[in-house]
Amino acid sequence: MNGTVYALEDDASISGLIKVALQMNGIGFESYSNIKDFYAALDKRQPDVALLDIMLPDGNGLDVLRTVKLRYPLVSCIMLSALSKEEDKVNGLNLGADDYVAKPFSVLELTARVNAALRRKRRADEVIVGGLTMNTDTMEVRLRGERLELNKKEFELLKFFMLNAGKVLSREVILMEVWGYEQGETRTLDNHISRLRKMGITNLETVFGVGYKLATD
């Protein structure tokens, strides 16, 4: 399979056309007609590309875009909308969309744009911060060329730091994004940080009274 696409689209006829076009190109496809089901699917497994309608029965696709980019920054987002004015497209792109396709659209053009997003993502699977190199697809992490053996939660924590390198991250944000809860026993976080440091990741800095930061130099 050449990749996976999720669509948040309440029009079943549009979803059906997209499904046929993408599956003919060997691309996996799943469609959701409401935001709740879409989020539930994302929590279980993230796609390579998300197609997001803007005008939805239970919310606004631009709000969904913000959430996806915050929680799952590696997911490429393409907006699909009947809002086709230049300012609509500029607004979507400024909010983090990787592409914007106005309705009505050609399924051939959309398929080409999805394939382009998949190519970009395959090139972006590797994240590099200083001496750290991470392949988010294979979960391989190397520090100055030496492979590190991380468990799943250590990998998720380090990935979150690397994708937000240089930023000060509060304990609350880290607990929510990596462990899924806002408040909790912060000793768990401290222990994971300690283990990563013992592996040689010494640029994981404590920001007293706030949280942690992965320094970029």
N, C-alpha and C positions, 0 to 999 in steps of 0.2 A: 504494500500500500504506500502511496506517495505522500501521505499526510492525512491529518484529520481536521475537519471543519465543523464547527458548531454554528447554527444560525438561530438568532433570536428574531423571529418573524411570525406575526399573527395571521398572515395571509397564507392559507394552505396551498393555494395554487402557485404562488411564487416559490414557496419552499419545495414543492414538487418539481418544478422546472429546474431549480438549482440542483436538487438531488440527482436528477437524471444526468445533467451536464457534468457534474463533478465525478460521479461514479463511473461515467464513461471514460474519465481520465485517471481512474484508479485512485481517487481521493475519497476517503471515508467521510460520511456526512451524517449529522444528527441535527434535528430541528426541534425548537422549543417555542411555544406560542405565548409564554408568559415568563416574567422575570424570575419568579420564585423557582420554577422548574429549571430554568437556565442556571441560576446560582447553585442549585443542588447538584446539577451535573458537573459544574466546574469544580466543586469541592471534592468530587470523586476522582475526576480526571480532567486535565487541561488539554484543550485542542491546540493545534498549531496556529489556527486562524479562527477568529470569531467574526461572523457577519451580524451586524447590529442594526436593526430598524430603530428609528427614533421615536415615532409616534406609536406607542404601545397601549393596550387597554389598561395595564396596571402600572404605568410609569413612563419615564422618559429614557430613551436609549442613550442619551448623552450622560445621564447619571450612571447608567450601567457602564459606559465607557470609562468614566473616572474610577469606578470601583475595580474594574478588571485590570486597568493599568497600575493601580496601587497594589492590588493583591497578587496579580499574576503578570508581572511586567514582560514576560517572555512570550505572551500570547499576542499575536498580531491582530489588530482590529480594523475591519473594513466597515464603514458605515453604509447602509443601504436605506435611502430615504427619498420620499417624494418632495422633500424640501430641497429644491435644486438651485436656489439663488447663490450667487457667489459668496455672500456673507454667511450663508448656511454652511457651505463647504469650508470656508476659512475658519469658522467657529469650531467645527468638528475636528479639523486638523490641528488647530491650536490647543484643543483639549486632549490631544494625544492620539487621535486616530492615525493609523498608518496609511489609510486610503479612504476615499469617499466616492461612492457610485450613486448617481441620481437615478430614481425611477421615472419612467420605465427604462430598463437597461437591456442590453444584449447579453444573453447567457454566455456567448462566446467571449465577449469582452470581460465579463465577470470571471470566467474560468481563467483567462489569461492573467488577470490581476491577482487571483488566488494563487496561481502557479508562481507568479513573481514574488508574492509574499512568502511562499514556502521556500523559494530559493534564498531569499534574504535571511530567513530564519535558520536554514541549514548553515549559512555562513556565520550566523550569530550565536551558534551553540557554544562557542568557546568564550569564556569570560576571563580576562587577565587583569590582575591588580598587583602591581609590584612583582614580587617573585612567585606569586600564586597564580596558577592556571587551573581553571575548572571547565570541564566539558559537562554542560547541564543535561545532555542527552544520555551519555554513558555513565554519568556520576563519577567520573575519574577526576581526582584532584592531585595536583603536583605542586610541591614547594621547592623552588629552585631546581626543578628536574626530578626530585625524589617523590615517589608516589606516597600519598597519605592514605591510611586506612581509616575511613570514617563510617560511623553507623548512620542510619537514615536521618535521625534528628540532628546529628552534628553536621551532616551535609546540608540539610535544609537551613540550619542556622547560619552556616558559613556562606551559603548561596545568598541569603538575604543580606548579609553584610557586604558581600562583593557587589551585588547589584545596587547597593546604596553606599558604595565606597566614598569616604570623605564626609559623610553626613553623620551628625550626632543623632543616635536613635535612642529614644527613651525606653525604659524597661517595659512600660505598658504597651508600646507599639510592637516591640519584639515579641512579647508574650502573645499578643493578639495574632500577629502575622505568622509566627512559627508554631506556637502551641494551640492557638485558637481560643484563648481566653484573655480578658482584659486585666483581671486581678487574679493573683494566685501566689504560690510560694516561689519567691524569686530566687531561692537557693538553687532550684533546678537550673535556672538560667546561669547563675554564677558558676555552678559546677561544670556546665558545658563549656563556658568561656575558659575556665581553668584547663580543661582537657585540650582545647584547641591551642592554647598557649604552650602547653607542654609538648605539643607536636612541632613547635617551632614558629607558630604564627604569632610573633611578638608585636606586630603592629595593631593588634586588637587592644585599643586603649580604653581605659575607664575614664568616663567624664563624671566626676563626682557630683552626686546630687541629681543626676539626670539619667545616665545610662552608659552606652558604649559607642565607640566609633572605630571603624577599620580605616586606619591611616593609609594614604596612597603613596607615601614616600618613606 
